[in-house]
Amino acid sequence: MASYPTDFFTSKTSMINKFKYLIKPPGWKHDGTSILSTDLRKEWAKKITNLLSYE
């Protein structure tokens, strides 16, 4: 997250995408290459459920 301000001002993305970085959920990228925090939570919940079902 430390590089966020640098990326915001130096990247070649459009102004609308730069604005979206401020309002979209954590992990959002304009090119769709990232995993959102909600997806990470779902994946974590599945792993926990699987671990608990083995006990």
Secondary structure, DSSP 8 states (H G I E B T S, - for coil): -TTHHHHHHHS---HHHHHHHHHS-TT--TTS-S--HHHHHHHHHHHHHHHHHH-
